[in-house]
């Protein structure tokens, strides 16, 4: 049998990836370099992972793909466009409705990405497997200890902008990432250069100053982290800046000038659901656990859980300035969840006129035993 040259193998794999619907594909050597490891170590040492304890697990394997899988010869980095058809910044002006991050308005991308990655991996094994080149593969999408953005940058898909997210010259900021590790040793693509220049738009727009310096993000201040990952009460200093953002925040992505090249996704599974496009806050506040699970079935929002989600909704209600939403907050003052009760108190305090909140506190405070909820009452 005539052996196929590595460049031809690369071209064939790239063609198969695009045929499967991936918008970008690149190849990288399985070394992320010392800077990636140093950045991860500093990040963990400073405790920036917050409630994301999983980031500290297997840190050595996260920083070194060969520690994760000694047999890896090449990282194939894949990108899938999820660009919005509208301006995400417009949603934050509708204070009686909730703003949901673009990536979560459609179906759960993990399922879509993993299915396509597995099909690509299967094709590689069928073509270059044991009987030919002995190719082995492993598939990763978000849930494994893989530093996806440095890998994608090494593979030429884009660069990590000053907001630390990947930016593509062709597709802007809206890319889901996944990887296929293969034992095949293929020529790497040229790593992408930084094209942020002197721009500071993402830093300037961040509502909570979470981008503490160019290329440095403190997730503990980030609205995406606070509304999705943070398990406890949200500190008061972040509540007003959250506005009506109830799940994630796209401000730093949406303002990036490179999004002039962004294209709306054509992938049906990623198109926004009607009920997740500017949903009414009052409707969301009324969700019990069963209703929450039904509304968000097949959505990445489901994993946050009803209590944390309604916590976020109540903050948005408190920021709405709409007194007609006050009864929705009052209805949750007896909720079983302390997270919900606390923010029901806070939202009520924001919306009720002088004297009303004091009367409500007098009627309710004797029934509250949780110290953090009592603190919201001012006790």
C-alpha positions in Angstrom: 0.0 0.0 0.0 1.3 3.5 -0.9 1.5 5.7 2.2 -0.4 8.9 2.1 1.6 12.0 3.0 0.7 13.9 6.2 -0.4 17.0 4.3 -2.9 15.0 2.3 -4.2 13.4 5.5 -4.6 16.8 7.0 -6.6 18.0 4.0 -8.8 15.0 4.0 -9.6 15.3 7.7 -10.3 19.1 7.3 -12.6 18.4 4.4 -14.5 15.8 6.4 -14.8 18.2 9.4 -16.3 20.9 7.2 -18.7 18.3 5.6 -19.9 17.5 9.1 -20.8 21.2 9.6 -17.8 22.6 11.4 -17.0 26.1 10.4 -13.3 26.1 11.4 -10.7 23.4 11.7 -7.0 23.6 12.6 -4.1 21.3 13.6 -1.8 21.9 16.6 1.1 20.1 18.2 0.2 18.7 21.6 2.3 21.3 23.5 0.5 24.4 24.7 3.7 26.0 25.8 4.9 27.3 29.2 2.8 30.5 29.1 -0.5 28.5 29.1 0.7 26.5 32.2 2.0 29.6 33.9 -1.3 31.4 33.3 -3.3 28.5 34.7 -1.1 28.2 37.8 -1.4 31.9 38.5 -5.2 31.8 38.0 -5.6 28.9 40.4 -3.2 30.4 43.0 -5.2 33.6 43.1 -8.4 31.6 43.6 -10.1 33.1 40.5 -11.9 29.8 39.8 -14.3 30.6 42.6 -17.0 27.9 42.8 -15.5 26.2 39.7 -13.5 23.8 41.8 -13.2 21.4 38.9 -10.7 23.8 37.3 -8.2 22.9 40.0 -8.7 19.2 39.5 -6.2 17.5 37.2 -4.4 20.9 36.7 -1.3 19.1 35.5 -3.3 17.3 32.8 -5.1 20.5 31.9 -1.9 22.3 31.2 -0.2 19.5 29.3 -2.2 17.5 26.7 0.3 14.7 26.8 -0.3 14.3 30.6 -4.0 13.9 29.7 -3.2 11.3 27.0 0.4 10.3 26.4 -0.4 8.9 23.0 -1.6 12.2 21.5 0.4 13.3 18.4 -1.9 16.1 17.1 -4.7 18.2 18.4 -7.4 18.8 15.9 -9.3 22.0 17.0 -12.8 22.5 15.7 -15.0 25.6 15.7 -18.8 25.9 15.3 -20.3 29.3 14.6 -23.3 30.3 16.8 -23.5 34.0 15.7 -26.7 35.8 16.5 -29.0 37.4 14.0 -29.7 40.4 16.3 -27.7 42.7 18.5 -27.3 41.1 21.9 -26.8 44.5 23.6 -30.3 45.4 22.6 -31.7 42.8 25.0 -30.3 44.5 28.1 -32.5 47.6 27.5 -35.8 45.6 27.9 -36.0 45.8 31.7 -39.3 43.9 32.1 -37.8 41.0 30.3 -34.7 38.8 30.8 -31.5 38.9 28.8 -30.1 35.4 28.1 -26.7 34.8 26.7 -26.7 34.0 22.9 -25.2 30.6 23.4 -28.0 29.4 25.6 -31.0 30.6 23.6 -31.0 27.4 21.5 -30.3 23.8 22.2 -27.4 22.5 24.3 -24.4 22.8 22.1 -22.5 20.1 24.0 -24.7 17.4 22.5 -24.5 18.8 19.0 -20.7 19.2 19.2 -20.0 15.8 20.7 -22.0 14.0 18.1 -20.1 15.7 15.3 -16.7 15.2 17.0 -17.5 11.5 17.4 -18.4 11.1 13.7 -15.2 12.9 12.7 -13.2 10.7 15.1 -14.8 7.6 13.7 -14.0 8.6 10.2 -10.3 9.1 11.1 -10.1 5.6 12.7 -11.9 4.0 9.7 -9.5 5.6 7.2 -6.3 5.7 9.2 -6.9 3.1 11.9 -5.2 -0.1 12.9 -5.0 -1.6 9.4 -3.3 1.4 7.9 -1.7 4.0 10.2 -2.7 2.8 13.6 -4.6 6.0 14.4 -6.2 6.3 17.8 -8.5 9.2 18.8 -10.1 10.8 21.8 -12.9 13.4 21.7 -13.3 16.4 24.0 -15.9 19.2 24.3 -15.8 21.5 27.3 -16.2 18.9 30.0 -12.7 17.4 30.0 -9.5 19.0 31.4 -8.5 20.6 28.1 -7.4 24.2 27.7 -9.6 24.8 24.6 -8.8 28.4 23.8 -5.0 28.0 23.9 -5.3 24.9 21.8 -7.5 26.7 19.3 -5.1 29.6 19.1 -2.2 27.2 18.5 -4.2 25.5 15.7 -4.7 28.9 14.0 -8.5 29.3 14.6 -8.1 32.7 16.3 -6.5 34.5 19.2 -7.5 35.1 22.8 -8.7 38.6 22.9 -8.3 41.0 25.8 -11.5 39.6 27.3 -9.8 36.1 27.2 -12.3 34.6 24.7 -11.3 33.4 21.3 -11.7 35.8 18.4 -11.7 34.7 14.8 -10.9 37.1 11.9 -13.4 35.2 9.8 -16.3 34.7 12.3 -15.8 37.1 15.2 -16.4 36.1 18.7 -19.2 33.5 18.4 -17.5 30.1 18.3 -18.1 26.9 20.1 -14.9 24.8 20.5 -14.1 21.1 20.6 -11.1 18.9 20.0 -10.2 15.6 18.6 -6.9 14.2 19.9 -5.3 11.8 17.6 -2.1 9.7 17.7 -1.4 10.7 14.1 1.5 13.1 13.9 0.4 15.8 11.4 2.0 19.1 10.4 0.7 21.8 12.7 -0.9 25.0 11.4 0.6 28.4 12.2 -0.6 29.7 15.6 -2.8 32.8 15.3 -1.3 36.2 16.0 -3.0 38.8 18.3 -5.0 41.4 16.4 -6.6 43.3 19.3 -4.1 46.2 18.9 -4.9 49.3 21.1 -8.7 48.4 21.3 -10.1 48.3 24.8 -13.8 48.1 24.0 -14.4 44.8 25.9 -12.6 46.1 29.0 -14.5 49.4 28.9 -18.0 47.9 28.5 -17.8 45.2 31.3 -20.5 46.1 33.8 -18.6 44.7 36.8 -15.0 45.4 35.8 -14.3 41.7 35.6 -11.6 42.2 33.0 -9.0 43.4 35.5 -6.3 44.1 32.9 -5.9 43.2 29.2 -6.0 39.4 28.8 -6.9 39.0 32.5 -10.4 38.0 33.7 -11.5 37.6 37.3 -14.5 35.2 36.9 -15.6 36.0 40.5 -16.7 39.4 39.2 -18.0 38.2 35.8 -21.8 38.2 35.3 -21.6 34.9 33.3 -19.9 33.2 36.3 -22.2 34.8 38.8 -25.4 33.8 37.0 -24.3 30.4 35.9 -21.6 28.9 38.1 -21.9 30.7 41.4 -23.8 28.6 43.9 -24.4 31.1 46.7 -25.8 34.6 47.2 -24.7 37.2 44.7 -22.9 40.1 46.5 -24.8 43.3 46.5 -22.1 45.2 44.6 -22.9 43.1 41.5 -26.7 43.2 41.6 -27.3 46.6 40.1 -24.7 46.1 37.3 -26.4 42.8 36.4 -29.4 44.7 35.1 -31.7 42.2 33.5 -29.0 39.6 32.6 -30.4 36.4 34.0 -28.1 33.8 32.4 -24.7 34.8 31.1 -23.5 38.1 29.7 -22.4 38.8 26.1 -21.3 42.5 26.4 -17.6 41.9 26.0 -18.2 39.7 23.0 -20.9 41.8 21.3 -18.8 45.0 21.4 -15.7 43.4 19.7 -15.0 45.2 16.4 -14.1 41.9 14.8 -17.7 40.9 14.9 -18.2 43.0 11.7 -17.2 39.7 10.1 -19.6 37.6 12.2 -22.4 35.6 10.5 -25.7 34.4 11.9 -25.6 30.7 12.5 -27.4 28.5 10.0 -27.4 25.5 12.4 -31.1 24.7 13.2 -30.2 23.3 16.7 -28.6 26.6 17.7 -31.3 28.9 16.5 -33.0 30.8 19.4 -36.1 29.4 20.9 -39.0 31.8 21.0 -39.5 31.4 24.8 -35.8 32.2 25.4 -35.7 35.4 23.4 -36.5 38.2 25.9 -38.8 36.2 28.2 -41.1 38.0 30.6 -39.5 38.2 34.1 -42.9 37.7 35.8 -43.4 34.4 33.9 -39.9 33.1 34.9 -40.3 34.1 38.6 -43.4 31.8 38.7 -41.5 28.7 37.7 -41.4 25.9 40.2 -38.9 23.1 39.8 -41.1 20.9 37.5 -42.0 23.9 35.3 -38.3 25.0 35.1 -37.3 21.6 34.0 -40.0 21.5 31.3 -39.3 25.0 30.0 -35.5 24.4 29.8 -35.4 20.8 28.7 -32.6 20.3 26.2 -31.2 23.7 27.1 -27.8 24.4 28.8 -29.8 26.6 31.3 -31.2 23.5 32.9 -28.0 22.5 34.6 -28.0 25.7 36.7 -31.2 24.6 38.4 -34.4 26.4 39.3 -33.2 28.0 42.5 -30.1 29.8 41.1 -32.0 30.8 38.0 -34.9 32.3 39.9 -32.4 34.1 42.1 -31.1 35.7 39.0 -34.6 36.6 37.8 -35.4 38.3 41.1 -32.3 40.5 40.7 -33.5 41.5 37.3 -37.0 42.2 38.7 -35.4 44.4 41.4 -33.5 46.3 38.7 -36.6 46.7 36.4 -38.0 49.8 38.1 -41.4 48.3 37.3 -43.6 48.3 40.5 -46.1 45.9 38.8 -43.5 43.2 39.2 -43.3 43.6 43.0 -46.1 41.0 43.6 -43.9 38.4 41.8 -41.1 39.0 44.3 -43.5 39.0 47.3 -44.9 35.7 46.2 -41.4 34.1 46.7 -40.8 35.4 50.2 -41.8 32.0 51.5 -39.9 30.0 48.9 -38.1 26.9 50.2 -34.8 28.1 48.8 -32.9 30.6 50.8 -31.3 31.9 47.6 -34.7 32.7 46.3 -36.1 34.2 49.5 -33.1 36.4 49.9 -33.4 37.9 46.5 -37.2 38.2 46.8 -36.5 40.4 49.8 -33.9 42.5 47.9 -36.2 42.9 44.8 -39.1 43.9 47.0 -36.9 46.5 48.7 -36.0 48.0 45.3 -39.6 48.2 44.0 -41.8 49.1 47.0 -42.3 52.7 47.9 -41.4 54.2 51.3 -43.3 52.5 54.1 -44.5 49.5 52.1 -41.2 47.5 52.6 -41.2 48.3 56.3 -44.7 47.0 56.7 -43.8 43.9 54.7 -40.8 43.3 56.9 -42.8 43.7 60.1 -45.2 41.1 58.8 -42.6 38.6 57.6 -39.5 38.9 59.7 -40.6 36.7 62.6 -41.0 33.7 60.2 -37.4 33.9 58.8 -34.6 32.0 60.5 -31.9 32.0 57.9 -29.3 34.6 58.9 -28.4 35.7 55.3 -32.1 36.2 54.4 -32.6 38.1 57.7 -29.6 40.3 56.7 -31.5 41.2 53.5 -34.4 42.3 55.7 -31.9 44.5 57.5 -32.2 42.5 60.7 
